[in-house]
Amino acid sequence: MRITLPVFIIFLLLTPSFSTAQTNSEPDESILWKISYEGNQQFPGFILSSAIASESPSFFRKLFGRTSRFFYDETELRRDRIRLERFYQRRGFHQVQIRVETEPTRRAHRKKVTFFIDEGIPLRITESSIVIEADSLEMKTITSQRDYQRALERHSFRTGERYQPVMEPEVIGRFNRIMEDSGHPWPETEILVESDSLANESRLTLLLRPGVKSYFTHFNVEGHESVRREVVTRQTGISSGETYSFRAMQSAQRSLFNHHLYRFATINLPEQEKDSTLTVNIRVREYPLRTIEASAGAGTEEILRAQLAWRHRNVNGTGHRFGTFVRASFIEQRANVNYLVPYFFNARSSTVTTAFGLHRLEPSFELLQAGLNSTLIYQIRRNQTTSLSYEYSFNEELSRNRQAALPDSVLNYNISSLTLSGFFSEGFLRDQNGWSIQPSVEFSSTFGEADFTFQKVNLDVRRAISVNRYLAIAGRVNAGTIFYRGSRDLPSNIRYFNGGTNSVRGWGRQQLGPAEPRFDSEGEFRRYVPKGGRSMVSFNLEIRKQLTREDPVFGVAAFFDGGQVWSATPDLSERPLQFAAGAGISYQSPIGPIRLDVGYKLNPDDADLNIYDGVNYGTPRNRYGIHLSIGQSF
């Protein structure tokens, strides 16, 4: 079992996606078995293959005989030759010559096609200049922009570059955007080209015509049913008399779309006179004012879970939101009431105040908590958000040890903490292909107003790479440390724990790290209970393979996780990193991915295997971590 399962998963990861095509023992028509290119120096074969319509089967399709749909078509190949010529010509190779040759393989019905390419000498830009048709003041405003300076260094029509007509829309759009961000809503960019095909030279002039400079003057608002017009315009962040910019229009639409009251929002310029005054159309569509949402799920850790939320999205016509939330599982029961103010001091800022209570049942402790949290959220850019929160809570913590003799079995304390956190991402939330960074710093009882004074630093970094449509690689590193000089031990609720469905998957929830033995009333060993610590690190590396092309979507994954918890500062000599490897299967259901992961501990210690004083109280099951979850593993 230890060998067969990983080998089977690796085999699935390396095989192509399932297909309904059937293997034909002896095809009636010729098959385009292989496409190759000769003489292509500028562009690799896979780029050229994307420019043609003909396609040859992959190695695995050949291996499993799934090649019946790859027909050999001479007419299409002639068209492909023309497509490749145009591909090269639009990229500056005006002298390109291409011929196509076909030869059979050992089996006559399998054809090998080769495109022989003579790229020739490309057109080079020997002179490139930019002319701005505007007065000196406006010209200075445009040229002083950072984006303009960057465009001068990076645009595709610089002196010495290959002249590529295919890049004209990109260059025009880039300079038009620069002029729009300088206050000109109707700019024009014209590219004048003089080419000498014999000398293989081109001279270019970019004419920038900014047009009139305009200012936001009037706002037409449609679809605001429960709020005043001023609430909508305020949320855009644009004020009357402000200089026009495309960036401001984009930011305004994002701000409206992110508002909890609007399910739909657009902002655009209607047809109007091209003068210094500017009218803007704003259209919104509201959600129902009051909503109730309920959901339920299951997993190996929480067993069963359910949550219920009620929201009022527009309190007294202000656009503020009031809500209540209840969530319950076999691990945690939580209830809160919250009040959100979407516009605090500008459209990028918001505040949310929450009163909460919870009961949590962990492997080593039980917690009762009640408190108040107030958070200020500020969106720096579309993909950068920071927050500052203050929380005060009353806590009662009970040890899970059943021995009544312990004097510290019940601990009462309060926490007063100020937390600064951030979220920075690039593409990660949009298509699972990008990165995200989430740092946070917590200061507790800075002025001695709580029972424990400490500082807590956390960092979570994630990276996802799509190899192709069906294969992806994902990774995560999570680390944290607590700075504490007090004489009393920190409560378990503050310490770090490791292991579980969304952590190191070879271990159960909070089971990785320091542990202490527990005994029954007669002094017999019962089990190990995790202690937690003041420093923690974990990492995950995973390969995900989608098996089916259409719904229902099934997938498999192979992963390698690792991590550790230390009592104080990280010390590999005290506790080395521990690792787990495993595999999982997933199903993309209408309610999200349903996933089953099985992790195998590679280097467990005695506590992991339930060995005490040289006696093995465990079973082979202690070597594995089995996790059922809804949602991605991390």
Secondary structure, DSSP 8 states (H G I E B T S, - for coil): -TTHHHHHHHHHHHS---------SS-SS-EEEEEEEES--SS-HHHHHTTSS-----HHHHHHT--TT-B--HHHHHHHHHHHHHHHHTTT-TT-EEEEEEEE-SSTTEEEEEEEEE-----EEEEEEEEE-S-HHHHHHHHTSHHHHHHHHH-TT-TTSB--GGGHHHHHHHHHHHHHTTT-SS-EEEEEEEEETTTTEEEEEEEEE-----EEEEEEEE---SS-HHHHHHHHT--TT-B--HHHHHHHHHHHHHSTTEEEEEEE--S---SSEEEEEEEEEE--SEEEEEEEEEETTTEEEEEEEEEEEEETTTTEEEEEEEEEESSEEEEEEEEEES-SSSTTEEEEEEEEEEEEE-SSEEEEEEEEEEEEEEEEETTEEEEEEEEEEEEEEEES---TT-TTSEEEEEEEEEEEEEEEEEBHHHHS-EEEEEEEEEEE-TTS-SS--EEEEEEEEEEEEESSSSEEEEEEEEEEEEEE--SS---TTTSB-B-STTS-TTS-TT-BS-EEEEE-TTS-EEEEEE--BSEEEEEEEEEEEE--SSSSEEEEEEEEEEEEEESSS--TTTS--EEEEEEEEEEEETTEEEEEEEEEESS--TTTTTEETTEE---GGGGEEEEEEES---
